[in-house]
């Protein structure tokens, strides 16, 4: 087995100069998070709940969500928030139900209980997801 | 006392040792002194590249690629297939590399992982790293 991967906490790096560098940082972040997945599964006992490939897919889905952004500074900020989230998770600052609710089941557990308000108004559905619609 | 022994004689069908694709398989020729080939080796154009990686590694890589990109099982993935041809974008490529890292228990350096574009390159890099790990 290769040497276990440890997330090194470095200070905030300067802004990326161009899109290429921002892209490189995105891939570095993705690699770091994927390599932390065994640690995460160990900390939160997710062995029976989810497979590593599903977690990888969840991470890449979140990254893909913002794939349309072209401003390097915005990308840097998103990466900063992502890095913060990853550090929190690896530091065991979150709890198991957070991880399961946010990354295993999907965007919130409301999705799973959709059968309860089937056929109800769109107003309620929008109301559950956000304040602004 | 008649004891009946039920013995089942199973005839194993003779399986050919070689599997579907073997690149550059030469028909055995009896040579005494000269390298006289009686029959010319037929090489189809698409098998012109010599496969330096083991077939099973290529198979495993293809499986992971198919699962990652959600391709159907009968989609043809050969050694020379590029990931972008199968509809993968750059993030998909990185994800495939990560899946391979997990499957084979290796860690790929970023510079080398960037160059991976086909199944063939991935399999070769994997074998190299597995070899390094065991030695």
Interface residues (C-beta under 8 A of the other chain):
Chain A: X1 X2 X3 X5 X23 X26 X27 X28 X30 X31 X34 X35 X37 X52 X53 X56 X57 X60 X63 X64 X67
Chain B: X67 X68 X90 X91 X92 X94 X95 X98 X99 X101 X102 X105 X106 X107 X110 X133
